[in-house]
Amino acid sequence: MNWLTGQFPGSLYPKIPETIMTQSRNIVAVVLLTLAVVSRFLPHLPNFTPILAISLFGGVYFTNRWVALLLPLGIMLVSDAVIGFHSLVPVVYGMFILFAIAGRQLRENLTIGRLAITGLGGSFSFFIVTNFFVWLTSGMYPAGFSGLVECYVAAIPFFQNSLLGDLVYIPALFGSFYLMERSGVVPAEQAA
C-alpha cells in the first residue's frame, strides 16, 4: 500500500505469495521495532520514547490484530521490568492499546496527513489522560481545579519531550518502512 496516497499500487509490483509477503514484511517490521525498543534503554530525555510510534506502527503493519494490540504491552512490560514499574501502569498501558487500535484504523487509508493527526492526537491525549490520573491518584497536587492546572503545568517539560520523541520516532518508523517498500526490500501490500 502506498501510504502517501492510501491507495494500492496494483500492477506496479509483481504478485508475491501471501505467506512470503507477510513473513518478510513482519521480519522487517520486527527489526525496526527492535531498534526502537533498544533506543528506550539508551540515555534520552525524560519521556522521549518510541512507544506511541511503536503502537501506531504495529497497528498499521501487523496483520494479526492481537500482535498489534499486545506488542506495546510486551515492550512496556520488558522495559518497565528493567526501568521500574509505577502506579499508573494500567492507565499508560491502556493508552498504548488505544494507540494500536488507532493504528489499525489507519490501515486502509494511511496518508501522511492522517498519520500526523493521529500522532499529534496521541501525544496530546496521552498528556491529558495520564496527567489527569497523576493529579487524581498521586496526592502531589491539591484536589480541585487549581491542583489539576498545577499538575498539567508541572508536566509541560515532559510533554515537550514526549511530543519531540513522537515527532522523531513516528516518521522514522513509518518512513523507513515506506522507503524499504519503495526500494523492494519489503514487498508492498497488494490488492486482493
Residue pairs with C-beta under 8 A, 6 or more apart in sequence:
1 7
1 8
1 9
1 110
1 188
1 189
2 8
2 9
2 188
3 110
3 111
3 112
3 115
3 174
3 178
4 111
4 112
4 178
5 111
6 108
6 109
6 110
6 111
6 114
8 189
8 190
8 191
9 188
10 190
10 191
12 188
13 187
13 188
13 190
15 190
16 187
16 190
20 187
21 187
21 189
21 190
22 63
24 186
24 187
25 61
25 186
25 187
25 189
26 62
26 63
28 177
28 180
28 185
28 186
29 57
29 58
29 61
29 62
29 177
32 57
32 173
32 176
32 177
33 54
33 57
33 58
33 71
33 75
33 173
36 50
36 53
36 54
36 169
36 172
36 173
37 50
37 54
37 75
37 78
37 79
39 50
39 169
40 49
40 50
40 51
40 75
40 79
41 79
41 82
44 165
45 161
45 164
45 165
46 157
46 158
46 161
47 158
47 159
47 161
47 162
47 165
48 161
48 162
48 164
48 165
48 168
49 162
49 165
49 169
50 165
50 169
50 173
51 72
51 75
51 76
51 96
52 96
52 99
52 119
52 122
52 123
52 126
52 162
52 165
52 166
52 169
52 170
53 119
53 165
53 166
53 169
53 170
53 172
53 173
53 174
54 71
54 72
54 75
54 169
54 173
55 71
55 72
55 96
55 97
55 99
55 100
55 102
55 103
55 122
56 99
56 100
56 102
56 103
56 106
56 115
56 118
56 119
56 122
56 170
56 174
57 103
57 170
57 173
57 174
57 177
58 67
58 68
58 71
58 72
58 100
58 103
59 68
59 69
59 99
59 100
59 101
59 102
59 103
59 104
59 105
59 106
59 107
60 103
60 104
60 106
60 107
60 110
60 174
61 177
62 68
62 71
65 104
68 100
68 103
68 104
69 97
69 100
69 101
71 100
72 93
72 96
72 97
72 99
72 100
73 93
73 96
73 97
76 89
76 92
76 93
76 96
80 86
80 89
86 92
87 137
87 138
88 130
88 133
88 134
88 137
91 129
91 130
91 133
92 130
95 125
95 126
95 129
95 130
98 125
99 122
102 118
102 121
102 122
103 118
106 114
106 115
106 118
115 170
115 174
119 166
119 167
119 170
120 163
120 166
122 166
123 159
123 162
123 163
123 166
126 162
127 152
127 155
127 159
127 162
131 151
131 152
131 155
132 148
132 151
134 140
134 141
134 151
134 155
135 141
135 147
135 148
135 151
135 152
140 151
141 147
141 148
141 150
141 151
142 150
177 186
180 186
181 187
181 188
